[in-house]
Amino acid sequence: MRNEEGFDDEDFIFVKSNLKKRKVFLSELKYIEALGDYVKLVTEHDSLVVLSTMKAFEQLLPEDRFLRIHKSYIVNLDKVQRYNSKQIELENQSLPLSRNRKTDLVEALAAAAGNN
């Protein structure tokens, strides 16, 4: 569904950070990290901290593009370059991978590859 700006509704989300609403493009979002009562969104350009729970954010994001890989991390599947049983690698970062989430990751990456 396209909106008046020519983007798909699924292409971005608005988040409240420092009392301002910010548009975050999902294609630029690398991962989300839990920080107590906040979550840190790490994009290709910067990072911002938002008052939210991981569970709320997990429900906000399209599940075919994002996966919770650890109690403290949600990752953009498009940004995953390598992984093993303990961690995943993005361009210049490594994130921990929960043992019980590895199967989910393998299935999600296979599904994402099938959609492209």
N, C-alpha and C positions, 0 to 999 in steps of 0.2 A: 504494500500500500504506500503510494508516494504522497508526500505532503507538499505544501505550496513551495517549499524551498528546493524541491527536486530530489530529496533524499528519501530513501526507504525509512519508514518509522523505526525499523530495527537497526539502522545504521548508527544511531547515537542515543545517548541518554542524557538527561539533565541531572546534575548532582549539586547539592548545596555545600559550598565550601567557603569559609570566611564570610558568611552571611550573604554570599552571592550565588546565584544559580549559574553553573558552568555547563557548557555543552561538551560532552566527551564522546568522541567518535570511537565506536567499538573496534574498528579496524586498527586504531592507534593504541588501544588499551592492551598492554602486555600482560599484566597480572594485578591481582588485588591481594593485599596482605592485611591480616587482622592485627589491630593495635588496640586491644582492650575494648572500649566502647566505640572505637572508631575503626574505619578501614582506610588503608592507603591505596589509592589507585595510581599505578605506575604506567605512564604512557610513553610513547616514543620521544616526547618532547619534555615532559616534566612529571612531577607527581603531586597529588593533592590528597589531603586528609579530609574525610567526610564522616560525620556522625551517623553511623549505621552499624548494623550487625552483619556478619558474613552471611547468615541465613537469609536476611532481607535482600542482600545484594545478589546472592545466588539465584533467588527467585526473579530478580529484575532482569538478569542477563539471559540471552537465548541459549538454551541448553545444548544446542547442536554446535555452538561456537566456543563455549566456555565450560570448564570442568573444575570442580573442587578436587584438588590433588592431595590436600593435607588439611588438617583442621584450621590452619592459619593461611592457606593460599588457595586462590582460584586463578587458573591460567587460561589465556587465550590460546586455543588449540592451534591456530594458524602460526603462532610464534614459537611453538616447540620445535627445536632443531634435532635434539638427541635426548635419549632417556635411558636409564638403567633401572634396576630394582629399587634404588635408593633416592635418586634425584632426576630432575629433568633439567635440560639446558636450553636457555633462550640465547639470544645473540651474545650477551656478555654477562649473563647471570646464571647461577644454578639455584634451583629451588628444591626443597625436600619433597619427596614423594612418599606418601604413606604406603605401607605394605598392602593394606586392604584396598587401596585405590588404584593399584597398578593395572588390574584387569579392566577397570573402568576406563583408564587412560588408553590402553591398547584398543579397546572397542570404539572409543570416541574418535581416536585418530584414524582408525580404519573407516569409520562412517564419514568423517570429514573428508578423507581422501576420495571416497566414493561420490561425494556430492560435488566435487570440483570438476 
